[in-house]
Amino acid sequence: MQLVTVYQALNPADAQLARSQLEAAGFHAVVTNELSALSLDGYALAAGGILVQVPDAEADDARELLNAPACPDESEIDPSAPPA
């Protein structure tokens, strides 16, 4: 199983947030380079960031999930629809 990077962050909180979003949606996500970034100042930037990776077969869908808008655009909301 080959892992593919779907998200890069410069701080652990952003990386873990992306990982948790992916896991909640059923993806098999892992975070790499996090401990190195925490132990040395500036290492995250020098190493190319803290990486969130998923198996190759899940990469396209994972990127789509992470790039989706956080909430619907107001133009997409039907004002006549009953509240959820």
Backbone atoms as SQL, in Angstrom:
CREATE TABLE atoms (id INTEGER PRIMARY KEY, chain TEXT, resi INTEGER, resn TEXT, atom TEXT, x REAL, y REAL, z REAL);
INSERT INTO atoms VALUES
  (1, 'A', 1, 'MET', 'N', 0.846, -1.169, 0.000),
  (2, 'A', 1, 'MET', 'CA', 0.000, 0.000, 0.000),
  (3, 'A', 1, 'MET', 'C', 0.893, 1.235, 0.000),
  (4, 'A', 2, 'GLN', 'N', 0.767, 2.039, -1.030),
  (5, 'A', 2, 'GLN', 'CA', 1.548, 3.258, -1.143),
  (6, 'A', 2, 'GLN', 'C', 0.712, 4.434, -0.649),
  (7, 'A', 3, 'LEU', 'N', 1.320, 5.287, 0.192),
  (8, 'A', 3, 'LEU', 'CA', 0.627, 6.454, 0.710),
  (9, 'A', 3, 'LEU', 'C', 0.902, 7.666, -0.169),
  (10, 'A', 4, 'VAL', 'N', -0.122, 8.513, -0.308),
  (11, 'A', 4, 'VAL', 'CA', -0.041, 9.720, -1.134),
  (12, 'A', 4, 'VAL', 'C', -0.398, 10.911, -0.260),
  (13, 'A', 5, 'THR', 'N', 0.369, 11.988, -0.396),
  (14, 'A', 5, 'THR', 'CA', 0.107, 13.197, 0.365),
  (15, 'A', 5, 'THR', 'C', -1.080, 13.933, -0.242),
  (16, 'A', 6, 'VAL', 'N', -2.082, 14.218, 0.598),
  (17, 'A', 6, 'VAL', 'CA', -3.263, 14.943, 0.140),
  (18, 'A', 6, 'VAL', 'C', -3.377, 16.318, 0.789),
  (19, 'A', 7, 'TYR', 'N', -2.535, 16.582, 1.803),
  (20, 'A', 7, 'TYR', 'CA', -2.587, 17.861, 2.498),
  (21, 'A', 7, 'TYR', 'C', -1.245, 18.112, 3.180),
  (22, 'A', 8, 'GLN', 'N', -0.781, 19.357, 3.128),
  (23, 'A', 8, 'GLN', 'CA', 0.446, 19.756, 3.806),
  (24, 'A', 8, 'GLN', 'C', 0.121, 20.912, 4.742),
  (25, 'A', 9, 'ALA', 'N', 0.665, 20.861, 5.948),
  (26, 'A', 9, 'ALA', 'CA', 0.438, 21.918, 6.933),
  (27, 'A', 9, 'ALA', 'C', 1.771, 22.315, 7.544),
  (28, 'A', 10, 'LEU', 'N', 1.809, 23.511, 8.108),
  (29, 'A', 10, 'LEU', 'CA', 3.010, 23.961, 8.788),
  (30, 'A', 10, 'LEU', 'C', 2.875, 23.891, 10.307),
  (31, 'A', 11, 'ASN', 'N', 1.685, 23.515, 10.783),
  (32, 'A', 11, 'ASN', 'CA', 1.543, 23.299, 12.222),
  (33, 'A', 11, 'ASN', 'C', 0.723, 22.029, 12.458),
  (34, 'A', 12, 'PRO', 'N', 0.994, 21.357, 13.576),
  (35, 'A', 12, 'PRO', 'CA', 0.344, 20.080, 13.848),
  (36, 'A', 12, 'PRO', 'C', -1.175, 20.170, 13.963),
  (37, 'A', 13, 'ALA', 'N', -1.699, 21.279, 14.470),
  (38, 'A', 13, 'ALA', 'CA', -3.144, 21.395, 14.640),
  (39, 'A', 13, 'ALA', 'C', -3.868, 21.314, 13.304),
  (40, 'A', 14, 'ASP', 'N', -3.362, 22.009, 12.289),
  (41, 'A', 14, 'ASP', 'CA', -3.988, 21.958, 10.965),
  (42, 'A', 14, 'ASP', 'C', -3.918, 20.552, 10.373),
  (43, 'A', 15, 'ALA', 'N', -2.781, 19.906, 10.542),
  (44, 'A', 15, 'ALA', 'CA', -2.617, 18.551, 10.008),
  (45, 'A', 15, 'ALA', 'C', -3.572, 17.578, 10.699),
  (46, 'A', 16, 'GLN', 'N', -3.679, 17.665, 12.021),
  (47, 'A', 16, 'GLN', 'CA', -4.555, 16.757, 12.754),
  (48, 'A', 16, 'GLN', 'C', -6.030, 17.029, 12.450),
  (49, 'A', 17, 'LEU', 'N', -6.384, 18.280, 12.201),
  (50, 'A', 17, 'LEU', 'CA', -7.758, 18.608, 11.823),
  (51, 'A', 17, 'LEU', 'C', -8.106, 17.953, 10.484),
  (52, 'A', 18, 'ALA', 'N', -7.200, 18.063, 9.511),
  (53, 'A', 18, 'ALA', 'CA', -7.435, 17.432, 8.206),
  (54, 'A', 18, 'ALA', 'C', -7.528, 15.919, 8.354),
  (55, 'A', 19, 'ARG', 'N', -6.636, 15.337, 9.162),
  (56, 'A', 19, 'ARG', 'CA', -6.667, 13.887, 9.376),
  (57, 'A', 19, 'ARG', 'C', -8.002, 13.462, 9.990),
  (58, 'A', 20, 'SER', 'N', -8.470, 14.214, 10.988),
  (59, 'A', 20, 'SER', 'CA', -9.719, 13.823, 11.643),
  (60, 'A', 20, 'SER', 'C', -10.921, 13.972, 10.710),
  (61, 'A', 21, 'GLN', 'N', -10.913, 14.980, 9.842),
  (62, 'A', 21, 'GLN', 'CA', -11.990, 15.114, 8.851),
  (63, 'A', 21, 'GLN', 'C', -12.009, 13.905, 7.924),
  (64, 'A', 22, 'LEU', 'N', -10.824, 13.507, 7.489),
  (65, 'A', 22, 'LEU', 'CA', -10.733, 12.354, 6.585),
  (66, 'A', 22, 'LEU', 'C', -11.179, 11.071, 7.287),
  (67, 'A', 23, 'GLU', 'N', -10.707, 10.862, 8.511),
  (68, 'A', 23, 'GLU', 'CA', -11.089, 9.645, 9.237),
  (69, 'A', 23, 'GLU', 'C', -12.589, 9.599, 9.513),
  (70, 'A', 24, 'ALA', 'N', -13.191, 10.746, 9.812),
  (71, 'A', 24, 'ALA', 'CA', -14.626, 10.784, 10.062),
  (72, 'A', 24, 'ALA', 'C', -15.415, 10.396, 8.815),
  (73, 'A', 25, 'ALA', 'N', -14.821, 10.635, 7.638),
  (74, 'A', 25, 'ALA', 'CA', -15.477, 10.287, 6.385),
  (75, 'A', 25, 'ALA', 'C', -15.115, 8.875, 5.911),
  (76, 'A', 26, 'GLY', 'N', -14.333, 8.146, 6.721),
  (77, 'A', 26, 'GLY', 'CA', -14.023, 6.757, 6.384),
  (78, 'A', 26, 'GLY', 'C', -12.706, 6.529, 5.674),
  (79, 'A', 27, 'PHE', 'N', -11.877, 7.554, 5.546),
  (80, 'A', 27, 'PHE', 'CA', -10.567, 7.394, 4.910),
  (81, 'A', 27, 'PHE', 'C', -9.558, 6.874, 5.934),
  (82, 'A', 28, 'HIS', 'N', -8.471, 6.297, 5.439),
  (83, 'A', 28, 'HIS', 'CA', -7.409, 5.760, 6.285),
  (84, 'A', 28, 'HIS', 'C', -6.235, 6.735, 6.261),
  (85, 'A', 29, 'ALA', 'N', -6.338, 7.823, 7.005),
  (86, 'A', 29, 'ALA', 'CA', -5.356, 8.901, 6.956),
  (87, 'A', 29, 'ALA', 'C', -4.305, 8.767, 8.060),
  (88, 'A', 30, 'VAL', 'N', -3.093, 9.190, 7.742),
  (89, 'A', 30, 'VAL', 'CA', -1.996, 9.240, 8.711),
  (90, 'A', 30, 'VAL', 'C', -1.295, 10.586, 8.578),
  (91, 'A', 31, 'VAL', 'N', -0.637, 11.006, 9.657),
  (92, 'A', 31, 'VAL', 'CA', 0.134, 12.255, 9.659),
  (93, 'A', 31, 'VAL', 'C', 1.600, 11.886, 9.798),
  (94, 'A', 32, 'THR', 'N', 2.447, 12.442, 8.933),
  (95, 'A', 32, 'THR', 'CA', 3.890, 12.198, 9.004),
  (96, 'A', 32, 'THR', 'C', 4.637, 13.515, 9.178),
  (97, 'A', 33, 'ASN', 'N', 5.844, 13.432, 9.683),
  (98, 'A', 33, 'ASN', 'CA', 6.745, 14.569, 9.944),
  (99, 'A', 33, 'ASN', 'C', 6.295, 15.428, 11.123),
  (100, 'A', 34, 'GLU', 'N', 5.269, 15.016, 11.844),
  (101, 'A', 34, 'GLU', 'CA', 4.760, 15.847, 12.931),
  (102, 'A', 34, 'GLU', 'C', 5.750, 15.937, 14.093),
  (103, 'A', 35, 'LEU', 'N', 6.291, 14.830, 14.538),
  (104, 'A', 35, 'LEU', 'CA', 7.194, 14.854, 15.686),
  (105, 'A', 35, 'LEU', 'C', 8.477, 15.609, 15.374),
  (106, 'A', 36, 'SER', 'N', 8.993, 15.460, 14.175),
  (107, 'A', 36, 'SER', 'CA', 10.193, 16.205, 13.793),
  (108, 'A', 36, 'SER', 'C', 9.925, 17.700, 13.792),
  (109, 'A', 37, 'ALA', 'N', 8.768, 18.096, 13.305),
  (110, 'A', 37, 'ALA', 'CA', 8.413, 19.517, 13.263),
  (111, 'A', 37, 'ALA', 'C', 8.269, 20.085, 14.668),
  (112, 'A', 38, 'LEU', 'N', 7.801, 19.272, 15.597),
  (113, 'A', 38, 'LEU', 'CA', 7.647, 19.734, 16.974),
  (114, 'A', 38, 'LEU', 'C', 8.978, 19.831, 17.714),
  (115, 'A', 39, 'SER', 'N', 9.947, 19.022, 17.321),
  (116, 'A', 39, 'SER', 'CA', 11.216, 18.996, 18.056),
  (117, 'A', 39, 'SER', 'C', 12.219, 20.043, 17.580),
  (118, 'A', 40, 'LEU', 'N', 12.103, 20.517, 16.364),
  (119, 'A', 40, 'LEU', 'CA', 13.055, 21.496, 15.834),
  (120, 'A', 40, 'LEU', 'C', 12.306, 22.673, 15.222),
  (121, 'A', 41, 'ASP', 'N', 12.581, 23.873, 15.700),
  (122, 'A', 41, 'ASP', 'CA', 11.947, 25.056, 15.127),
  (123, 'A', 41, 'ASP', 'C', 12.292, 25.188, 13.648),
  (124, 'A', 42, 'GLY', 'N', 11.295, 25.442, 12.842),
  (125, 'A', 42, 'GLY', 'CA', 11.502, 25.636, 11.410),
  (126, 'A', 42, 'GLY', 'C', 11.611, 24.364, 10.605),
  (127, 'A', 43, 'TYR', 'N', 11.623, 23.213, 11.263),
  (128, 'A', 43, 'TYR', 'CA', 11.790, 21.961, 10.527),
  (129, 'A', 43, 'TYR', 'C', 10.609, 21.668, 9.624),
  (130, 'A', 44, 'ALA', 'N', 9.407, 22.015, 10.056),
  (131, 'A', 44, 'ALA', 'CA', 8.220, 21.735, 9.238),
  (132, 'A', 44, 'ALA', 'C', 8.347, 22.410, 7.885),
  (133, 'A', 45, 'LEU', 'N', 8.793, 23.643, 7.870),
  (134, 'A', 45, 'LEU', 'CA', 8.967, 24.361, 6.613),
  (135, 'A', 45, 'LEU', 'C', 10.098, 23.747, 5.788),
  (136, 'A', 46, 'ALA', 'N', 11.209, 23.433, 6.434),
  (137, 'A', 46, 'ALA', 'CA', 12.360, 22.864, 5.730),
  (138, 'A', 46, 'ALA', 'C', 12.059, 21.481, 5.160),
  (139, 'A', 47, 'ALA', 'N', 11.228, 20.713, 5.845),
  (140, 'A', 47, 'ALA', 'CA', 10.925, 19.345, 5.405),
  (141, 'A', 47, 'ALA', 'C', 9.767, 19.293, 4.417),
  (142, 'A', 48, 'GLY', 'N', 9.186, 20.432, 4.099),
  (143, 'A', 48, 'GLY', 'CA', 8.060, 20.424, 3.167),
  (144, 'A', 48, 'GLY', 'C', 6.726, 20.329, 3.865),
  (145, 'A', 49, 'GLY', 'N', 6.717, 20.546, 5.155),
  (146, 'A', 49, 'GLY', 'CA', 5.465, 20.562, 5.899),
  (147, 'A', 49, 'GLY', 'C', 5.174, 19.259, 6.605),
  (148, 'A', 50, 'ILE', 'N', 4.138, 19.311, 7.404),
  (149, 'A', 50, 'ILE', 'CA', 3.614, 18.119, 8.060),
  (150, 'A', 50, 'ILE', 'C', 2.604, 17.538, 7.080),
  (151, 'A', 51, 'LEU', 'N', 2.763, 16.270, 6.761),
  (152, 'A', 51, 'LEU', 'CA', 2.001, 15.659, 5.677),
  (153, 'A', 51, 'LEU', 'C', 0.836, 14.820, 6.184),
  (154, 'A', 52, 'VAL', 'N', -0.291, 14.976, 5.534),
  (155, 'A', 52, 'VAL', 'CA', -1.441, 14.100, 5.763),
  (156, 'A', 52, 'VAL', 'C', -1.514, 13.197, 4.532),
  (157, 'A', 53, 'GLN', 'N', -1.448, 11.898, 4.775),
  (158, 'A', 53, 'GLN', 'CA', -1.391, 10.947, 3.672),
  (159, 'A', 53, 'GLN', 'C', -2.493, 9.895, 3.789),
  (160, 'A', 54, 'VAL', 'N', -2.915, 9.412, 2.628),
  (161, 'A', 54, 'VAL', 'CA', -3.907, 8.335, 2.534),
  (162, 'A', 54, 'VAL', 'C', -3.411, 7.319, 1.515),
  (163, 'A', 55, 'PRO', 'N', -3.969, 6.111, 1.514),
  (164, 'A', 55, 'PRO', 'CA', -3.610, 5.139, 0.476),
  (165, 'A', 55, 'PRO', 'C', -3.921, 5.697, -0.912),
  (166, 'A', 56, 'ASP', 'N', -3.120, 5.302, -1.878),
  (167, 'A', 56, 'ASP', 'CA', -3.227, 5.789, -3.258),
  (168, 'A', 56, 'ASP', 'C', -4.656, 5.693, -3.796),
  (169, 'A', 57, 'ALA', 'N', -5.360, 4.617, -3.490),
  (170, 'A', 57, 'ALA', 'CA', -6.718, 4.411, -4.015),
  (171, 'A', 57, 'ALA', 'C', -7.721, 5.427, -3.463),
  (172, 'A', 58, 'GLU', 'N', -7.403, 6.042, -2.320),
  (173, 'A', 58, 'GLU', 'CA', -8.318, 6.995, -1.690),
  (174, 'A', 58, 'GLU', 'C', -7.945, 8.455, -1.965),
  (175, 'A', 59, 'ALA', 'N', -6.824, 8.701, -2.618),
  (176, 'A', 59, 'ALA', 'CA', -6.268, 10.052, -2.724),
  (177, 'A', 59, 'ALA', 'C', -7.190, 11.048, -3.418),
  (178, 'A', 60, 'ASP', 'N', -7.756, 10.700, -4.551),
  (179, 'A', 60, 'ASP', 'CA', -8.602, 11.653, -5.284),
  (180, 'A', 60, 'ASP', 'C', -9.836, 12.051, -4.477),
  (181, 'A', 61, 'ASP', 'N', -10.482, 11.066, -3.866),
  (182, 'A', 61, 'ASP', 'CA', -11.671, 11.360, -3.066),
  (183, 'A', 61, 'ASP', 'C', -11.319, 12.164, -1.816),
  (184, 'A', 62, 'ALA', 'N', -10.162, 11.874, -1.225),
  (185, 'A', 62, 'ALA', 'CA', -9.734, 12.607, -0.030),
  (186, 'A', 62, 'ALA', 'C', -9.454, 14.072, -0.363),
  (187, 'A', 63, 'ARG', 'N', -8.793, 14.323, -1.472),
  (188, 'A', 63, 'ARG', 'CA', -8.533, 15.711, -1.889),
  (189, 'A', 63, 'ARG', 'C', -9.844, 16.450, -2.144),
  (190, 'A', 64, 'GLU', 'N', -10.788, 15.775, -2.767),
  (191, 'A', 64, 'GLU', 'CA', -12.087, 16.385, -3.049),
  (192, 'A', 64, 'GLU', 'C', -12.785, 16.776, -1.740),
  (193, 'A', 65, 'LEU', 'N', -12.732, 15.901, -0.747),
  (194, 'A', 65, 'LEU', 'CA', -13.344, 16.205, 0.541),
  (195, 'A', 65, 'LEU', 'C', -12.672, 17.405, 1.205),
  (196, 'A', 66, 'LEU', 'N', -11.348, 17.420, 1.200),
  (197, 'A', 66, 'LEU', 'CA', -10.626, 18.512, 1.862),
  (198, 'A', 66, 'LEU', 'C', -10.792, 19.842, 1.134),
  (199, 'A', 67, 'ASN', 'N', -11.008, 19.815, -0.164),
  (200, 'A', 67, 'ASN', 'CA', -11.156, 21.042, -0.947),
  (201, 'A', 67, 'ASN', 'C', -12.597, 21.523, -1.045),
  (202, 'A', 68, 'ALA', 'N', -13.538, 20.745, -0.529),
  (203, 'A', 68, 'ALA', 'CA', -14.951, 21.133, -0.581),
  (204, 'A', 68, 'ALA', 'C', -15.187, 22.319, 0.352),
  (205, 'A', 69, 'PRO', 'N', -16.115, 23.209, -0.009),
  (206, 'A', 69, 'PRO', 'CA', -16.421, 24.331, 0.886),
  (207, 'A', 69, 'PRO', 'C', -16.926, 23.830, 2.239),
  (208, 'A', 70, 'ALA', 'N', -16.590, 24.562, 3.283),
  (209, 'A', 70, 'ALA', 'CA', -16.963, 24.154, 4.638),
  (210, 'A', 70, 'ALA', 'C', -18.468, 24.210, 4.850),
  (211, 'A', 71, 'CYS', 'N', -19.133, 25.163, 4.238),
  (212, 'A', 71, 'CYS', 'CA', -20.582, 25.262, 4.364),
  (213, 'A', 71, 'CYS', 'C', -21.144, 25.671, 3.011),
  (214, 'A', 72, 'PRO', 'N', -22.405, 25.375, 2.751),
  (215, 'A', 72, 'PRO', 'CA', -22.971, 25.682, 1.439),
  (216, 'A', 72, 'PRO', 'C', -23.044, 27.190, 1.193),
  (217, 'A', 73, 'ASP', 'N', -22.910, 27.540, -0.056),
  (218, 'A', 73, 'ASP', 'CA', -23.070, 28.920, -0.484),
  (219, 'A', 73, 'ASP', 'C', -24.539, 29.310, -0.268),
  (220, 'A', 74, 'GLU', 'N', -24.776, 30.552, 0.131),
  (221, 'A', 74, 'GLU', 'CA', -26.157, 30.982, 0.394),
  (222, 'A', 74, 'GLU', 'C', -27.048, 30.822, -0.826),
  (223, 'A', 75, 'SER', 'N', -26.479, 30.912, -2.030),
  (224, 'A', 75, 'SER', 'CA', -27.287, 30.774, -3.237),
  (225, 'A', 75, 'SER', 'C', -27.772, 29.335, -3.419),
  (226, 'A', 76, 'GLU', 'N', -27.147, 28.371, -2.721),
  (227, 'A', 76, 'GLU', 'CA', -27.538, 26.962, -2.833),
  (228, 'A', 76, 'GLU', 'C', -28.603, 26.588, -1.825),
  (229, 'A', 77, 'ILE', 'N', -28.912, 27.462, -0.887),
  (230, 'A', 77, 'ILE', 'CA', -29.886, 27.153, 0.152),
  (231, 'A', 77, 'ILE', 'C', -31.295, 27.521, -0.337),
  (232, 'A', 78, 'ASP', 'N', -32.189, 26.563, -0.228),
  (233, 'A', 78, 'ASP', 'CA', -33.586, 26.771, -0.633),
  (234, 'A', 78, 'ASP', 'C', -34.357, 27.317, 0.570),
  (235, 'A', 79, 'PRO', 'N', -34.766, 28.596, 0.515),
  (236, 'A', 79, 'PRO', 'CA', -35.451, 29.173, 1.677),
  (237, 'A', 79, 'PRO', 'C', -36.812, 28.542, 1.961),
  (238, 'A', 80, 'SER', 'N', -37.394, 27.853, 0.991),
  (239, 'A', 80, 'SER', 'CA', -38.696, 27.229, 1.216),
  (240, 'A', 80, 'SER', 'C', -38.575, 25.822, 1.831),
  (241, 'A', 81, 'ALA', 'N', -37.347, 25.314, 1.919),
  (242, 'A', 81, 'ALA', 'CA', -37.165, 23.971, 2.478),
  (243, 'A', 81, 'ALA', 'C', -37.331, 24.012, 3.987),
  (244, 'A', 82, 'PRO', 'N', -37.924, 22.963, 4.563),
  (245, 'A', 82, 'PRO', 'CA', -38.076, 22.918, 6.024),
  (246, 'A', 82, 'PRO', 'C', -36.720, 22.751, 6.684),
  (247, 'A', 83, 'PRO', 'N', -36.548, 23.265, 7.899),
  (248, 'A', 83, 'PRO', 'CA', -35.262, 23.108, 8.595),
  (249, 'A', 83, 'PRO', 'C', -34.954, 21.634, 8.864),
  (250, 'A', 84, 'ALA', 'N', -33.691, 21.318, 8.872),
  (251, 'A', 84, 'ALA', 'CA', -33.270, 19.927, 9.089),
  (252, 'A', 84, 'ALA', 'C', -33.383, 19.527, 10.529);
